Amino acid sequence: MEFKVIERETPYHLFLKKTSTDNMKMELDLCWVTKAGVDPVELFKQHPGRFPLWRVKDIDKDMTELQPVGTHC
């Protein structure tokens, strides 16, 4: 799946920027955000209170295949 960049931002980042934390909460998939090269800790710091839900998966060191959670600690 490809994401179109609008105003040099992905739709995900536009949602974060253009909506109120009070009106829209989001779920953060820790595996895929990491695979995309984004630091999830930085997202938590930049958007406090926005992510009450997390999806936890693990991925191999080559970032190609999902693994059981805790495999690559």
Sequence and secondary structure as in RCSB ss.txt:
>XXXX:A:sequence
MEFKVIERETPYHLFLKKTSTDNMKMELDLCWVTKAGVDPVELFKQHPGRFPLWRVKDIDKDMTELQPVGTHC
>XXXX:A:secstr
     BTTB HHHHHHHHS TTT   EEEHHHHHHTT  HHHHHHHSTTS SEEE  EE TTS SEE TTTT 
